[in-house]
Amino acid sequence: MSETIIRDLIKYMDVEDNAAIQYIQTEHRMKLGFFWGIQEGSRVLEIGCGQGDTTAVLAHLVGEHGYVHGVDIAPEDYGAPLTVGEAAAKLRKSPLGDRIRMDYHFDILSDQAQFAENEFDVIVLSHCSWYLKSFDELAQILSKVRSWGHQLCFAEWDARVTDVSQLSHWLSVLIQSQVECYKENSFSNVRTLFTPEDIQELVSAAGWSIKEEVSIHSPELQDGRWETEMTLEEAPVELKMLPIPDKVKTLLLSELKLLRAHHASGPGSPLGTYAIVAKKQ
């Protein structure tokens, strides 16, 4: 993996103020791209493109004759300190810009979201499924996109803890996903928790056949710490505001105490990433 390539991608994203953080994030997504086997000249549909962390890597891998179409349900003014719209604008002005399209406020399940059969070589969902509101929503997406591409490439945090250092990240995810059960609307990072087994079942039911799977570990990623700090700050407030039964609330408060104790012992490590390559059945 070329350090020069990663640093070039960071320049294209114009995030030099956060270059150290972005280097780690981009390096992780390069691992995913290599595992997925993204080929030069490929046409890629990326669902849940966000600020373009994965989009930039995909655009590099498909080369000057390839194409990446990123879509996201978020509006262009979503995100901080840089909105998704601002991030996309910077990528489009970069040397990768002529091979990238990014559309926001794009509901993949709407009747207006239509592509031709096999219009894309690859369909990518990368670290976006936990933002979805339900199992049914992911099932519908996996089923709808099946006619649009030959290959499905999927990645999400691996909820299977393999080391005690990952417990803070795991507890944060568990707490957030339980609190979500009592919300009518949400902007949280974790709205639905999908385990690898859940993903396998949903992908298969939607008509895809998993050909390769792996758990990729990028221990330098900052996401576990970010999720922990956010959960410790926001969950206690939400527990006071939401209509949560007393017994469930007591359970969540106990989990928060465990999270606080684990976090106090050190920054911990992020969960691994469960990634798959699937083909149409």
C-alpha positions as CSV (number, residue, x, y, z in Angstrom):
1,M,0.0,0.0,0.0
2,S,1.6,3.2,-1.2
3,E,2.0,6.0,1.4
4,T,2.3,8.5,-1.5
5,I,-1.1,7.4,-2.9
6,I,-2.8,7.9,0.5
7,R,-1.3,11.3,0.9
8,D,-2.4,12.3,-2.6
9,L,-5.9,11.3,-1.7
10,I,-5.8,13.4,1.4
11,K,-4.7,16.4,-0.7
12,Y,-7.6,15.8,-3.0
13,M,-10.0,15.8,-0.1
14,D,-8.4,19.1,1.1
15,V,-8.3,18.1,4.8
16,E,-4.7,18.9,5.6
17,D,-5.8,20.3,9.0
18,N,-6.8,16.8,9.9
19,A,-4.3,15.0,7.8
20,A,-3.1,12.6,10.5
21,I,-6.7,11.4,11.3
22,Q,-7.6,11.2,7.6
23,Y,-4.5,9.2,6.8
24,I,-5.6,6.4,9.2
25,Q,-9.2,6.6,7.8
26,T,-8.0,6.4,4.2
27,E,-5.6,3.6,4.8
28,H,-8.4,1.5,6.3
29,R,-10.6,2.1,3.2
30,M,-7.7,1.1,1.0
31,K,-7.6,-2.2,2.8
32,L,-11.3,-2.6,2.0
33,G,-10.8,-1.7,-1.6
34,F,-8.0,-4.2,-2.1
35,F,-10.0,-6.9,-0.4
36,W,-13.1,-6.2,-2.6
37,G,-10.8,-6.4,-5.7
38,I,-12.0,-3.2,-7.3
39,Q,-10.7,-3.2,-10.9
40,E,-9.5,-0.4,-13.1
41,G,-12.3,0.7,-15.5
42,S,-15.1,-0.4,-13.2
43,R,-18.4,1.4,-12.8
44,V,-19.2,1.6,-9.1
45,L,-22.4,2.6,-7.2
46,E,-21.6,3.6,-3.6
47,I,-24.6,3.8,-1.3
48,G,-24.1,5.9,1.8
49,C,-21.1,7.8,0.5
50,G,-21.1,10.4,3.3
51,Q,-18.2,12.8,3.0
52,G,-16.5,10.7,0.5
53,D,-13.8,8.8,2.5
54,T,-14.5,5.6,0.6
55,T,-15.5,7.4,-2.6
56,A,-12.0,8.9,-3.0
57,V,-10.4,5.4,-2.6
58,L,-12.8,3.8,-5.0
59,A,-12.2,6.6,-7.6
60,H,-8.5,6.0,-7.3
61,L,-8.9,2.3,-7.8
62,V,-11.2,2.4,-10.8
63,G,-8.7,4.7,-12.6
64,E,-9.3,7.4,-15.2
65,H,-11.5,5.1,-17.3
66,G,-13.7,4.1,-14.3
67,Y,-16.7,5.9,-12.7
68,V,-18.0,6.2,-9.1
69,H,-21.5,7.3,-8.4
70,G,-22.0,8.0,-4.7
71,V,-25.4,8.5,-3.2
72,D,-26.5,9.4,0.3
73,I,-29.9,10.1,1.9
74,A,-28.3,12.9,4.0
75,P,-28.8,16.5,2.9
76,E,-25.8,18.5,1.6
77,D,-25.6,20.5,4.8
78,Y,-25.3,17.4,7.0
79,G,-22.0,16.8,8.9
80,A,-19.4,18.8,10.9
81,P,-16.9,20.4,10.8
82,L,-17.2,19.8,7.1
83,T,-20.6,19.2,5.6
84,V,-21.0,16.3,3.1
85,G,-21.8,18.8,0.4
86,E,-18.6,20.8,1.1
87,A,-16.5,17.6,1.1
88,A,-18.0,16.4,-2.2
89,A,-17.3,19.8,-3.8
90,K,-13.7,19.5,-2.9
91,L,-13.4,16.0,-4.4
92,R,-15.1,17.1,-7.6
93,K,-12.5,19.8,-8.0
94,S,-9.6,17.3,-7.5
95,P,-7.9,15.3,-10.3
96,L,-10.4,12.5,-9.4
97,G,-13.4,14.8,-10.1
98,D,-14.2,13.8,-13.7
99,R,-14.7,10.2,-12.6
100,I,-17.0,11.0,-9.5
101,R,-20.6,11.9,-9.1
102,M,-22.1,12.4,-5.6
103,D,-25.8,13.0,-5.0
104,Y,-27.3,13.9,-1.6
105,H,-30.8,13.8,-0.2
106,F,-31.0,10.6,-2.4
107,D,-33.4,7.9,-1.1
108,I,-32.3,4.7,-2.7
109,L,-35.7,3.1,-1.9
110,S,-37.8,5.9,-3.6
111,D,-39.5,5.2,-6.9
112,Q,-37.4,7.9,-8.5
113,A,-34.1,6.0,-7.7
114,Q,-33.8,3.8,-10.7
115,F,-30.8,2.5,-12.7
116,A,-30.5,0.2,-15.7
117,E,-30.0,-3.5,-15.3
118,N,-26.3,-4.2,-14.7
119,E,-25.5,-0.5,-15.1
120,F,-22.7,-1.0,-12.5
121,D,-20.0,-3.6,-12.1
122,V,-19.9,-3.1,-8.4
123,I,-22.3,-1.9,-5.7
124,V,-20.6,-0.8,-2.4
125,L,-22.1,-0.2,1.1
126,S,-19.2,0.8,3.4
127,H,-19.7,1.5,7.1
128,C,-23.2,2.8,6.4
129,S,-25.7,0.1,7.5
130,W,-25.7,0.9,11.2
131,Y,-27.3,4.3,10.2
132,L,-30.3,2.5,8.8
133,K,-33.5,2.5,10.8
134,S,-34.4,-1.2,10.6
135,F,-33.5,-4.7,9.3
136,D,-36.3,-4.3,6.8
137,E,-34.7,-1.2,5.3
138,L,-31.4,-2.9,4.7
139,A,-33.3,-6.0,3.3
140,Q,-35.1,-3.7,0.8
141,I,-31.9,-2.0,-0.3
142,L,-30.0,-5.2,-0.9
143,S,-32.9,-6.6,-2.9
144,K,-33.5,-3.5,-5.0
145,V,-29.9,-2.9,-6.0
146,R,-29.5,-6.6,-7.1
147,S,-30.6,-5.8,-10.7
148,W,-28.2,-2.9,-11.0
149,G,-24.8,-4.6,-10.6
150,H,-22.9,-7.8,-10.8
151,Q,-21.0,-7.7,-7.5
152,L,-21.9,-6.5,-4.0
153,C,-19.1,-5.2,-1.7
154,F,-20.2,-4.6,1.9
155,A,-18.3,-3.5,5.0
156,E,-19.5,-2.8,8.6
157,W,-18.1,-2.9,12.1
158,D,-17.7,-6.4,13.3
159,A,-19.7,-6.8,16.5
160,R,-17.8,-9.9,17.5
161,V,-15.3,-8.8,20.2
162,T,-11.9,-10.5,19.7
163,D,-10.0,-8.5,22.4
164,V,-10.8,-7.0,25.7
165,S,-9.5,-3.6,24.4
166,Q,-12.5,-3.5,22.1
167,L,-15.1,-3.5,24.9
168,S,-15.5,0.2,25.1
169,H,-16.4,0.4,21.4
170,W,-18.7,-2.6,21.7
171,L,-20.5,-1.3,24.8
172,S,-21.0,2.1,23.1
173,V,-22.6,0.4,20.1
174,L,-24.8,-1.8,22.3
175,I,-26.0,1.2,24.4
176,Q,-26.7,3.4,21.4
177,S,-28.6,0.6,19.6
178,Q,-30.8,-0.1,22.7
179,V,-31.6,3.6,23.2
180,E,-32.6,3.8,19.6
181,C,-35.5,1.4,20.2
182,Y,-37.3,4.2,22.0
183,K,-36.7,7.0,19.5
184,E,-39.2,8.0,16.8
185,N,-36.5,10.0,14.8
186,S,-32.8,9.8,15.1
187,F,-29.5,11.3,13.8
188,S,-27.4,8.8,15.8
189,N,-24.4,6.9,14.4
190,V,-25.8,3.6,15.5
191,R,-29.6,3.2,14.8
192,T,-29.6,-0.5,14.0
193,L,-27.0,-3.1,15.1
194,F,-26.3,-5.7,12.4
195,T,-24.0,-8.6,13.4
196,P,-22.0,-10.5,10.7
197,E,-24.6,-13.4,11.0
198,D,-27.4,-10.9,10.4
199,I,-25.6,-9.5,7.4
200,Q,-25.1,-13.0,6.0
201,E,-28.8,-13.8,6.3
202,L,-30.0,-10.6,4.8
203,V,-27.6,-10.7,1.9
204,S,-28.5,-14.3,1.1
205,A,-32.3,-13.6,1.4
206,A,-31.9,-10.7,-1.1
207,G,-30.5,-13.0,-3.7
208,W,-26.8,-12.6,-3.3
209,S,-24.2,-15.3,-2.7
210,I,-21.2,-14.5,-0.5
211,K,-18.0,-15.6,-2.2
212,E,-15.4,-14.1,0.2
213,E,-15.6,-12.7,3.8
214,V,-13.0,-11.3,6.2
215,S,-12.6,-9.4,9.4
216,I,-10.2,-6.5,8.8
217,H,-8.5,-5.0,11.8
218,S,-7.3,-1.4,11.7
219,P,-6.3,-0.7,15.4
220,E,-5.3,2.9,14.8
221,L,-8.9,4.0,13.7
222,Q,-10.3,6.6,16.0
223,D,-13.9,5.6,15.7
224,G,-14.1,3.5,18.8
225,R,-12.9,6.4,21.0
226,W,-15.3,8.8,19.2
227,E,-18.3,6.5,19.8
228,T,-17.3,6.0,23.4
229,E,-17.0,9.7,24.2
230,M,-20.2,10.5,22.4
231,T,-22.2,7.8,24.2
232,L,-20.9,8.8,27.6
233,E,-21.9,12.4,26.8
234,E,-25.3,11.9,25.1
235,A,-26.8,8.7,26.5
236,P,-27.4,9.9,30.1
237,V,-29.3,12.9,28.7
238,E,-31.4,10.7,26.4
239,L,-32.2,8.3,29.2
240,K,-33.9,11.3,31.1
241,M,-35.8,12.4,28.0
242,L,-37.0,9.2,26.4
243,P,-40.0,7.0,27.5
244,I,-37.9,4.1,28.5
245,P,-39.3,1.6,31.0
246,D,-37.6,1.8,34.4
247,K,-36.1,-1.6,34.4
248,V,-34.6,-1.1,30.9
249,K,-33.3,2.3,32.0
250,T,-31.6,0.8,35.1
251,L,-29.9,-1.8,32.8
252,L,-28.7,1.0,30.5
253,L,-27.3,3.0,33.4
254,S,-25.4,-0.1,34.6
255,E,-24.0,-0.6,31.0
256,L,-22.9,3.1,31.1
257,K,-21.1,2.5,34.4
258,L,-19.2,-0.4,32.7
259,L,-18.4,1.8,29.7
260,R,-17.1,4.6,31.9
261,A,-14.9,2.1,33.8
262,H,-13.4,0.6,30.6
263,H,-12.9,4.0,29.1
264,A,-11.0,5.2,32.2
265,S,-8.6,2.3,31.9
266,G,-7.4,3.4,28.5
267,P,-8.4,4.5,25.0
268,G,-9.0,1.0,23.8
269,S,-9.2,-0.4,20.3
270,P,-11.9,-0.2,17.7
271,L,-13.9,-3.2,16.6
272,G,-12.8,-5.0,13.5
273,T,-14.6,-4.5,10.2
274,Y,-16.6,-7.4,8.7
275,A,-16.3,-7.2,4.9
276,I,-17.8,-9.4,2.2
277,V,-17.8,-9.9,-1.6
278,A,-21.0,-11.3,-3.0
279,K,-22.4,-12.2,-6.4
280,K,-25.9,-12.6,-7.7
281,Q,-27.3,-16.1,-7.0
